[in-house]
Amino acid sequence: MSSSDCVFCKIVSGRIPCKKIYEDEQILAFLDIRPVSDGHTLVVPKAHFEKLHQCPPEVLSKVSSCVGKIVQAVVGAVGAAGYNVLCNNGRVAGQLVDHVHFHIIPRNKGDEVFTRWPAYEYEQGRADEIAEKICERL
Ligand code: AMP
């Protein structure tokens, strides 16, 4: 499955070049063209799925089994102290390319890659209410 105007499908098929770092039958990993830190890598299933929840479990399982291995190599190569694995879904969540992908972002102390994490506390009863609604849908 591929989408003719999808930039990652074009990378997968070789119509757009990339700095490839890993490939197997189902997965491709390459350096992000506009990194937020050295070694910033994208891991994508070769098949086109727009969002995480649309990926079949076997594809997600394959991606996640590769991510650990790739993380180890990336983090070791750039000597990072930590990393984030991030999957943006939807424009409001920062997804610009509509082909599911996982960012591996090497992190170092004081790098200021993510400067805002707007955590707050639930009002009384709100967490129960939300958890119940979520569970009803599972
Ligand atoms: P997102 O905002 O989560 O959809 O991330 C899309 C990422 O794809 C961005 O970090 C872009 O820099 C990256 N990107 C877009 N086009 C290319 C490309 N041709 N090669 C490598 N990375 C790309």
Backbone and ligand atoms as CSV (ligand in chain L), in Angstrom:
chain,resi,resn,atom,element,x,y,z
A,1,MET,N,N,0.849,-1.187,0.000
A,1,MET,CA,C,0.000,0.000,0.000
A,1,MET,C,C,0.892,1.247,0.000
A,2,SER,N,N,0.613,2.181,-0.891
A,2,SER,CA,C,1.380,3.427,-0.854
A,2,SER,C,C,0.493,4.553,-1.356
A,3,SER,N,N,0.872,5.762,-1.038
A,3,SER,CA,C,0.085,6.912,-1.453
A,3,SER,C,C,0.964,7.734,-2.399
A,4,SER,N,N,0.429,8.052,-3.576
A,4,SER,CA,C,1.272,8.606,-4.642
A,4,SER,C,C,1.912,9.952,-4.280
A,5,ASP,N,N,1.248,10.733,-3.421
A,5,ASP,CA,C,1.844,12.028,-3.091
A,5,ASP,C,C,2.456,12.053,-1.681
A,6,CYS,N,N,2.732,10.888,-1.136
A,6,CYS,CA,C,3.308,10.832,0.216
A,6,CYS,C,C,4.834,10.842,0.140
A,7,VAL,N,N,5.450,11.798,0.829
A,7,VAL,CA,C,6.903,11.949,0.762
A,7,VAL,C,C,7.628,10.710,1.311
A,8,PHE,N,N,7.077,10.088,2.344
A,8,PHE,CA,C,7.754,8.907,2.898
A,8,PHE,C,C,7.580,7.687,1.984
A,9,CYS,N,N,6.436,7.591,1.299
A,9,CYS,CA,C,6.291,6.515,0.306
A,9,CYS,C,C,7.305,6.714,-0.816
A,10,LYS,N,N,7.549,7.979,-1.162
A,10,LYS,CA,C,8.547,8.257,-2.212
A,10,LYS,C,C,9.950,7.878,-1.739
A,11,ILE,N,N,10.226,8.107,-0.476
A,11,ILE,CA,C,11.529,7.704,0.076
A,11,ILE,C,C,11.632,6.170,0.077
A,12,VAL,N,N,10.559,5.521,0.518
A,12,VAL,CA,C,10.549,4.048,0.566
A,12,VAL,C,C,10.806,3.456,-0.821
A,13,SER,N,N,10.201,4.072,-1.843
A,13,SER,CA,C,10.347,3.516,-3.199
A,13,SER,C,C,11.614,4.015,-3.899
A,14,GLY,N,N,12.357,4.895,-3.245
A,14,GLY,CA,C,13.619,5.376,-3.811
A,14,GLY,C,C,13.468,6.569,-4.750
A,15,ARG,N,N,12.235,7.111,-4.860
A,15,ARG,CA,C,12.031,8.275,-5.742
A,15,ARG,C,C,12.556,9.559,-5.117
A,16,ILE,N,N,12.705,9.581,-3.794
A,16,ILE,CA,C,13.339,10.704,-3.087
A,16,ILE,C,C,14.486,10.089,-2.286
A,17,PRO,N,N,15.675,10.699,-2.337
A,17,PRO,CA,C,16.799,10.121,-1.598
A,17,PRO,C,C,16.672,10.337,-0.094
A,18,CYS,N,N,17.359,9.501,0.654
A,18,CYS,CA,C,17.402,9.695,2.109
A,18,CYS,C,C,18.739,9.180,2.610
A,19,LYS,N,N,19.075,9.557,3.827
A,19,LYS,CA,C,20.281,9.019,4.479
A,19,LYS,C,C,19.811,7.797,5.275
A,20,LYS,N,N,19.806,6.668,4.577
A,20,LYS,CA,C,19.241,5.444,5.139
A,20,LYS,C,C,20.143,4.883,6.246
A,21,ILE,N,N,19.533,4.462,7.344
A,21,ILE,CA,C,20.357,3.818,8.368
A,21,ILE,C,C,19.906,2.390,8.680
A,22,TYR,N,N,18.686,2.024,8.295
A,22,TYR,CA,C,18.246,0.639,8.525
A,22,TYR,C,C,17.128,0.310,7.537
A,23,GLU,N,N,17.137,-0.908,7.051
A,23,GLU,CA,C,16.045,-1.338,6.174
A,23,GLU,C,C,15.844,-2.841,6.307
A,24,ASP,N,N,14.592,-3.243,6.370
A,24,ASP,CA,C,14.273,-4.665,6.182
A,24,ASP,C,C,13.011,-4.716,5.328
A,25,GLU,N,N,12.373,-5.862,5.282
A,25,GLU,CA,C,11.211,-6.021,4.394
A,25,GLU,C,C,10.096,-5.025,4.678
A,26,GLN,N,N,9.905,-4.727,5.957
A,26,GLN,CA,C,8.742,-3.914,6.339
A,26,GLN,C,C,9.063,-2.513,6.851
A,27,ILE,N,N,10.340,-2.283,7.203
A,27,ILE,CA,C,10.696,-1.061,7.926
A,27,ILE,C,C,11.831,-0.322,7.232
A,28,LEU,N,N,11.760,1.006,7.280
A,28,LEU,CA,C,12.885,1.828,6.817
A,28,LEU,C,C,13.173,2.878,7.888
A,29,ALA,N,N,14.460,3.115,8.145
A,29,ALA,CA,C,14.844,4.179,9.083
A,29,ALA,C,C,15.878,5.052,8.393
A,30,PHE,N,N,15.711,6.360,8.551
A,30,PHE,CA,C,16.609,7.306,7.887
A,30,PHE,C,C,16.713,8.571,8.721
A,31,LEU,N,N,17.763,9.345,8.463
A,31,LEU,CA,C,17.951,10.582,9.232
A,31,LEU,C,C,16.920,11.620,8.825
A,32,ASP,N,N,16.383,12.312,9.824
A,32,ASP,CA,C,15.459,13.416,9.553
A,32,ASP,C,C,16.220,14.518,8.832
A,33,ILE,N,N,15.604,15.064,7.794
A,33,ILE,CA,C,16.262,16.073,6.964
A,33,ILE,C,C,16.414,17.415,7.696
A,34,ARG,N,N,15.570,17.627,8.725
A,34,ARG,CA,C,15.666,18.862,9.541
A,34,ARG,C,C,15.703,18.445,11.015
A,35,PRO,N,N,16.861,17.965,11.444
A,35,PRO,CA,C,16.947,17.389,12.793
A,35,PRO,C,C,16.783,18.418,13.905
A,36,VAL,N,N,16.265,17.958,15.046
A,36,VAL,CA,C,16.268,18.811,16.239
A,36,VAL,C,C,17.463,18.472,17.130
A,37,SER,N,N,18.144,17.378,16.804
A,37,SER,CA,C,19.429,17.077,17.451
A,37,SER,C,C,20.191,16.148,16.503
A,38,ASP,N,N,21.505,16.082,16.668
A,38,ASP,CA,C,22.307,15.203,15.814
A,38,ASP,C,C,21.833,13.762,15.966
A,39,GLY,N,N,21.638,13.091,14.846
A,39,GLY,CA,C,21.211,11.691,14.868
A,39,GLY,C,C,19.694,11.515,14.853
A,40,HIS,N,N,18.941,12.608,14.903
A,40,HIS,CA,C,17.463,12.546,14.842
A,40,HIS,C,C,17.057,11.645,13.662
A,41,THR,N,N,16.369,10.578,14.015
A,41,THR,CA,C,16.072,9.513,13.040
A,41,THR,C,C,14.572,9.278,12.953
A,42,LEU,N,N,14.121,8.918,11.773
A,42,LEU,CA,C,12.721,8.541,11.583
A,42,LEU,C,C,12.643,7.059,11.251
A,43,VAL,N,N,11.723,6.365,11.910
A,43,VAL,CA,C,11.495,4.947,11.630
A,43,VAL,C,C,10.076,4.825,11.072
A,44,VAL,N,N,9.963,4.268,9.864
A,44,VAL,CA,C,8.648,4.211,9.221
A,44,VAL,C,C,8.347,2.790,8.740
A,45,PRO,N,N,7.076,2.386,8.831
A,45,PRO,CA,C,6.700,1.159,8.133
A,45,PRO,C,C,6.709,1.463,6.636
A,46,LYS,N,N,7.103,0.517,5.824
A,46,LYS,CA,C,7.119,0.776,4.377
A,46,LYS,C,C,5.709,0.950,3.819
A,47,ALA,N,N,4.756,0.225,4.388
A,47,ALA,CA,C,3.369,0.374,3.941
A,47,ALA,C,C,2.816,1.703,4.446
A,48,HIS,N,N,1.927,2.277,3.658
A,48,HIS,CA,C,1.379,3.583,4.003
A,48,HIS,C,C,0.178,3.470,4.944
A,49,PHE,N,N,0.368,3.968,6.163
A,49,PHE,CA,C,-0.745,4.162,7.097
A,49,PHE,C,C,-0.584,5.569,7.623
A,50,GLU,N,N,-1.705,6.277,7.696
A,50,GLU,CA,C,-1.593,7.689,8.064
A,50,GLU,C,C,-1.245,7.859,9.545
A,51,LYS,N,N,-1.961,7.139,10.383
A,51,LYS,CA,C,-1.804,7.346,11.830
A,51,LYS,C,C,-1.548,6.023,12.550
A,52,LEU,N,N,-1.006,6.167,13.743
A,52,LEU,CA,C,-0.645,5.004,14.565
A,52,LEU,C,C,-1.801,4.007,14.723
A,53,HIS,N,N,-2.997,4.520,15.044
A,53,HIS,CA,C,-4.115,3.609,15.331
A,53,HIS,C,C,-4.619,2.896,14.078
A,54,GLN,N,N,-4.160,3.345,12.913
A,54,GLN,CA,C,-4.575,2.680,11.671
A,54,GLN,C,C,-3.605,1.565,11.261
A,55,CYS,N,N,-2.487,1.489,11.934
A,55,CYS,CA,C,-1.499,0.430,11.645
A,55,CYS,C,C,-1.967,-0.887,12.216
A,56,PRO,N,N,-1.917,-1.963,11.433
A,56,PRO,CA,C,-2.247,-3.274,12.005
A,56,PRO,C,C,-1.248,-3.628,13.110
A,57,PRO,N,N,-1.703,-4.386,14.113
A,57,PRO,CA,C,-0.833,-4.736,15.241
A,57,PRO,C,C,0.492,-5.355,14.816
A,58,GLU,N,N,0.481,-6.166,13.758
A,58,GLU,CA,C,1.743,-6.827,13.358
A,58,GLU,C,C,2.747,-5.808,12.819
A,59,VAL,N,N,2.248,-4.738,12.196
A,59,VAL,CA,C,3.152,-3.694,11.702
A,59,VAL,C,C,3.723,-2.912,12.887
A,60,LEU,N,N,2.847,-2.564,13.832
A,60,LEU,CA,C,3.305,-1.842,15.023
A,60,LEU,C,C,4.313,-2.662,15.804
A,61,SER,N,N,4.047,-3.937,15.868
A,61,SER,CA,C,4.947,-4.805,16.620
A,61,SER,C,C,6.318,-4.868,15.938
A,62,LYS,N,N,6.307,-4.921,14.623
A,62,LYS,CA,C,7.571,-4.948,13.874
A,62,LYS,C,C,8.332,-3.622,14.059
A,63,VAL,N,N,7.593,-2.502,13.960
A,63,VAL,CA,C,8.233,-1.200,14.153
A,63,VAL,C,C,8.846,-1.122,15.543
A,64,SER,N,N,8.071,-1.501,16.563
A,64,SER,CA,C,8.614,-1.333,17.912
A,64,SER,C,C,9.784,-2.268,18.182
A,65,SER,N,N,9.772,-3.433,17.544
A,65,SER,CA,C,10.922,-4.314,17.776
A,65,SER,C,C,12.180,-3.737,17.133
A,66,CYS,N,N,12.017,-2.963,16.050
A,66,CYS,CA,C,13.190,-2.340,15.397
A,66,CYS,C,C,13.639,-1.083,16.132
A,67,VAL,N,N,12.680,-0.353,16.707
A,67,VAL,CA,C,13.014,0.937,17.314
A,67,VAL,C,C,14.084,0.775,18.392
A,68,GLY,N,N,13.933,-0.252,19.226
A,68,GLY,CA,C,14.908,-0.455,20.303
A,68,GLY,C,C,16.322,-0.634,19.761
A,69,LYS,N,N,16.426,-1.451,18.726
A,69,LYS,CA,C,17.738,-1.718,18.125
A,69,LYS,C,C,18.329,-0.443,17.501
A,70,ILE,N,N,17.483,0.299,16.811
A,70,ILE,CA,C,17.954,1.507,16.126
A,70,ILE,C,C,18.333,2.582,17.151
A,71,VAL,N,N,17.511,2.718,18.200
A,71,VAL,CA,C,17.809,3.675,19.272
A,71,VAL,C,C,19.220,3.448,19.811
A,72,GLN,N,N,19.510,2.194,20.096
A,72,GLN,CA,C,20.802,1.849,20.673
A,72,GLN,C,C,21.946,2.333,19.771
A,73,ALA,N,N,21.788,2.099,18.478
A,73,ALA,CA,C,22.828,2.490,17.520
A,73,ALA,C,C,22.934,4.008,17.404
A,74,VAL,N,N,21.785,4.676,17.319
A,74,VAL,CA,C,21.767,6.131,17.150
A,74,VAL,C,C,22.389,6.818,18.366
A,75,VAL,N,N,21.901,6.430,19.536
A,75,VAL,CA,C,22.354,7.061,20.777
A,75,VAL,C,C,23.850,6.807,20.988
A,76,GLY,N,N,24.273,5.595,20.683
A,76,GLY,CA,C,25.700,5.272,20.801
A,76,GLY,C,C,26.538,6.071,19.814
A,77,ALA,N,N,26.032,6.238,18.598
A,77,ALA,CA,C,26.796,6.924,17.549
A,77,ALA,C,C,27.024,8.394,17.874
A,78,VAL,N,N,26.021,9.039,18.462
A,78,VAL,CA,C,26.164,10.477,18.732
A,78,VAL,C,C,26.545,10.751,20.189
A,79,GLY,N,N,26.637,9.700,20.986
A,79,GLY,CA,C,27.044,9.863,22.383
A,79,GLY,C,C,26.025,10.641,23.196
A,80,ALA,N,N,24.731,10.393,22.929
A,80,ALA,CA,C,23.684,11.127,23.658
A,80,ALA,C,C,23.497,10.538,25.059
A,81,ALA,N,N,22.990,11.394,25.950
A,81,ALA,CA,C,22.766,10.957,27.339
A,81,ALA,C,C,21.384,10.331,27.495
A,82,GLY,N,N,20.488,10.581,26.548
A,82,GLY,CA,C,19.131,10.033,26.607
A,82,GLY,C,C,18.470,10.197,25.260
A,83,TYR,N,N,17.182,9.899,25.202
A,83,TYR,CA,C,16.469,10.036,23.928
A,83,TYR,C,C,14.969,10.095,24.167
A,84,ASN,N,N,14.267,10.660,23.198
A,84,ASN,CA,C,12.810,10.576,23.154
A,84,ASN,C,C,12.418,9.763,21.931
A,85,VAL,N,N,11.349,8.981,22.075
A,85,VAL,CA,C,10.717,8.340,20.914
A,85,VAL,C,C,9.324,8.951,20.827
A,86,LEU,N,N,9.041,9.504,19.669
A,86,LEU,CA,C,7.864,10.360,19.553
A,86,LEU,C,C,7.104,10.018,18.278
A,87,CYS,N,N,5.783,9.980,18.373
A,87,CYS,CA,C,4.956,9.726,17.188
A,87,CYS,C,C,3.833,10.753,17.173
A,88,ASN,N,N,3.934,11.731,16.287
A,88,ASN,CA,C,2.917,12.779,16.189
A,88,ASN,C,C,1.766,12.273,15.325
A,89,ASN,N,N,0.545,12.490,15.792
A,89,ASN,CA,C,-0.626,12.049,15.033
A,89,ASN,C,C,-1.631,13.184,14.914
A,90,GLY,N,N,-1.847,13.634,13.679
A,90,GLY,CA,C,-2.770,14.745,13.454
A,90,GLY,C,C,-2.031,16.075,13.492
A,91,ARG,N,N,-2.570,17.037,12.719
A,91,ARG,CA,C,-1.929,18.368,12.642
A,91,ARG,C,C,-1.786,19.017,14.008
A,92,VAL,N,N,-2.847,18.905,14.840
A,92,VAL,CA,C,-2.783,19.562,16.156
A,92,VAL,C,C,-1.676,18.985,17.024
A,93,ALA,N,N,-1.275,17.754,16.703
A,93,ALA,CA,C,-0.198,17.109,17.473
A,93,ALA,C,C,1.143,17.277,16.783
A,94,GLY,N,N,1.169,18.067,15.706
A,94,GLY,CA,C,2.449,18.347,15.056
A,94,GLY,C,C,2.797,17.420,13.906
A,95,GLN,N,N,1.835,16.571,13.471
A,95,GLN,CA,C,2.136,15.667,12.341
A,95,GLN,C,C,2.058,16.444,11.028
A,96,LEU,N,N,3.185,16.484,10.345
A,96,LEU,CA,C,3.248,17.182,9.060
A,96,LEU,C,C,3.242,16.204,7.897
A,97,VAL,N,N,3.772,15.014,8.120
A,97,VAL,CA,C,3.802,13.985,7.069
A,97,VAL,C,C,2.809,12.892,7.461
A,98,ASP,N,N,1.811,12.683,6.591
A,98,ASP,CA,C,0.719,11.762,6.915
A,98,ASP,C,C,1.053,10.308,6.565
A,99,HIS,N,N,2.191,9.885,7.045
A,99,HIS,CA,C,2.614,8.472,6.927
A,99,HIS,C,C,3.238,8.179,8.279
A,100,VAL,N,N,2.632,7.264,9.004
A,100,VAL,CA,C,3.041,7.082,10.401
A,100,VAL,C,C,4.561,6.897,10.520
A,101,HIS,N,N,5.138,7.562,11.515
A,101,HIS,CA,C,6.592,7.503,11.703
A,101,HIS,C,C,6.926,7.781,13.164
A,102,PHE,N,N,8.032,7.208,13.579
A,102,PHE,CA,C,8.518,7.407,14.945
A,102,PHE,C,C,9.806,8.208,14.891
A,103,HIS,N,N,9.824,9.308,15.623
A,103,HIS,CA,C,11.050,10.091,15.748
A,103,HIS,C,C,11.900,9.476,16.862
A,104,ILE,N,N,13.168,9.285,16.581
A,104,ILE,CA,C,14.129,8.972,17.651
A,104,ILE,C,C,14.971,10.230,17.802
A,105,ILE,N,N,14.881,10.847,18.970
A,105,ILE,CA,C,15.526,12.142,19.173
A,105,ILE,C,C,16.562,12.023,20.295
A,106,PRO,N,N,17.837,11.985,19.920
A,106,PRO,CA,C,18.883,11.933,20.951
A,106,PRO,C,C,18.844,13.209,21.798
A,107,ARG,N,N,19.054,13.033,23.113
A,107,ARG,CA,C,18.962,14.177,24.020
A,107,ARG,C,C,20.214,14.309,24.869
A,108,ASN,N,N,20.525,15.550,25.186
A,108,ASN,CA,C,21.627,15.850,26.088
A,108,ASN,C,C,21.198,16.916,27.073
A,109,LYS,N,N,21.833,16.943,28.207
A,109,LYS,CA,C,21.498,17.906,29.262
A,109,LYS,C,C,21.537,19.331,28.707
A,110,GLY,N,N,20.480,20.066,28.983
A,110,GLY,CA,C,20.457,21.477,28.610
A,110,GLY,C,C,20.223,21.735,27.132
A,111,ASP,N,N,19.818,20.698,26.362
A,111,ASP,CA,C,19.683,20.913,24.908
A,111,ASP,C,C,18.445,21.726,24.527
A,112,GLU,N,N,17.513,21.844,25.455
A,112,GLU,CA,C,16.303,22.646,25.240
A,112,GLU,C,C,15.497,22.225,24.014
A,113,VAL,N,N,15.531,20.934,23.695
A,113,VAL,CA,C,14.746,20.443,22.550
A,113,VAL,C,C,13.249,20.586,22.830
A,114,PHE,N,N,12.817,20.164,24.013
A,114,PHE,CA,C,11.420,20.405,24.408
A,114,PHE,C,C,11.448,21.310,25.626
A,115,THR,N,N,11.019,22.524,25.456
A,115,THR,CA,C,11.120,23.467,26.571
A,115,THR,C,C,9.787,23.614,27.307
A,116,ARG,N,N,8.725,23.003,26.765
A,116,ARG,CA,C,7.411,23.176,27.386
A,116,ARG,C,C,6.725,21.836,27.576
A,117,TRP,N,N,6.315,21.526,28.773
A,117,TRP,CA,C,5.561,20.314,29.102
A,117,TRP,C,C,4.494,20.755,30.080
A,118,PRO,N,N,3.362,21.206,29.551
A,118,PRO,CA,C,2.398,21.935,30.393
A,118,PRO,C,C,1.569,21.032,31.310
A,119,ALA,N,N,2.235,20.391,32.258
A,119,ALA,CA,C,1.558,19.467,33.176
A,119,ALA,C,C,0.670,20.224,34.156
A,120,TYR,N,N,-0.446,19.596,34.519
A,120,TYR,CA,C,-1.343,20.179,35.525
A,120,TYR,C,C,-1.976,19.056,36.324
A,121,GLU,N,N,-2.790,19.406,37.305
A,121,GLU,CA,C,-3.453,18.366,38.098
A,121,GLU,C,C,-4.935,18.327,37.776
A,122,TYR,N,N,-5.527,17.085,37.758
A,122,TYR,CA,C,-6.964,16.962,37.519
A,122,TYR,C,C,-7.738,17.531,38.684
A,123,GLU,N,N,-8.892,18.126,38.359
A,123,GLU,CA,C,-9.807,18.507,39.433
A,123,GLU,C,C,-10.447,17.236,39.981
A,124,GLN,N,N,-10.975,17.336,41.197
A,124,GLN,CA,C,-11.611,16.197,41.874
A,124,GLN,C,C,-12.604,15.469,40.952
A,125,GLY,N,N,-12.457,14.146,40.781
A,125,GLY,CA,C,-13.417,13.343,40.016
A,125,GLY,C,C,-13.153,13.287,38.518
A,126,ARG,N,N,-12.379,14.198,38.018
A,126,ARG,CA,C,-12.174,14.300,36.565
A,126,ARG,C,C,-11.385,13.094,36.008
A,127,ALA,N,N,-10.386,12.646,36.735
A,127,ALA,CA,C,-9.595,11.499,36.262
A,127,ALA,C,C,-10.473,10.248,36.183
A,128,ASP,N,N,-11.364,10.042,37.188
A,128,ASP,CA,C,-12.280,8.882,37.168
A,128,ASP,C,C,-13.188,8.954,35.947
A,129,GLU,N,N,-13.720,10.150,35.715
A,129,GLU,CA,C,-14.647,10.369,34.606
A,129,GLU,C,C,-13.974,10.039,33.257
A,130,ILE,N,N,-12.781,10.529,33.080
A,130,ILE,CA,C,-12.066,10.319,31.809
A,130,ILE,C,C,-11.662,8.859,31.654
A,131,ALA,N,N,-11.143,8.274,32.735
A,131,ALA,CA,C,-10.720,6.865,32.673
A,131,ALA,C,C,-11.906,5.964,32.316
A,132,GLU,N,N,-13.071,6.259,32.903
A,132,GLU,CA,C,-14.262,5.460,32.618
A,132,GLU,C,C,-14.638,5.544,31.140
A,133,LYS,N,N,-14.611,6.758,30.606
A,133,LYS,CA,C,-14.960,6.944,29.187
A,133,LYS,C,C,-13.986,6.210,28.277
A,134,ILE,N,N,-12.708,6.260,28.637
A,134,ILE,CA,C,-11.703,5.560,27.823
A,134,ILE,C,C,-11.966,4.063,27.866
A,135,CYS,N,N,-12.164,3.541,29.079
A,135,CYS,CA,C,-12.362,2.085,29.226
A,135,CYS,C,C,-13.583,1.591,28.461
A,136,GLU,N,N,-14.641,2.413,28.415
A,136,GLU,CA,C,-15.857,2.030,27.664
A,136,GLU,C,C,-15.561,1.813,26.189
A,137,ARG,N,N,-14.542,2.496,25.709
A,137,ARG,CA,C,-14.231,2.413,24.276
A,137,ARG,C,C,-13.222,1.313,23.933
A,138,LEU,N,N,-12.667,0.702,24.948
A,138,LEU,CA,C,-11.664,-0.338,24.679
A,138,LEU,C,C,-12.295,-1.720,24.500
L,1,AMP,P1,P,6.076,15.142,11.791
L,1,AMP,O1,O,5.998,16.604,12.080
L,1,AMP,O2,O,6.004,14.285,13.009
L,1,AMP,O3,O,5.097,14.710,10.705
L,1,AMP,O4,O,7.544,14.912,11.241
L,1,AMP,C1,C,7.871,14.856,9.894
L,1,AMP,C2,C,9.371,14.880,9.838
L,1,AMP,O5,O,9.753,14.477,8.539
L,1,AMP,C3,C,9.983,16.266,10.073
L,1,AMP,O6,O,10.851,16.219,11.199
L,1,AMP,C4,C,10.715,16.544,8.785
L,1,AMP,O7,O,11.945,17.217,8.988
L,1,AMP,C5,C,10.922,15.156,8.212
L,1,AMP,N1,N,11.061,15.101,6.768
L,1,AMP,C6,C,10.240,15.656,5.851
L,1,AMP,N2,N,10.678,15.375,4.605
L,1,AMP,C7,C,11.797,14.622,4.746
L,1,AMP,C8,C,12.722,14.032,3.846
L,1,AMP,N3,N,12.591,14.159,2.522
L,1,AMP,N4,N,13.762,13.332,4.358
L,1,AMP,C9,C,13.907,13.191,5.694
L,1,AMP,N5,N,13.074,13.737,6.595
L,1,AMP,C10,C,12.027,14.444,6.144
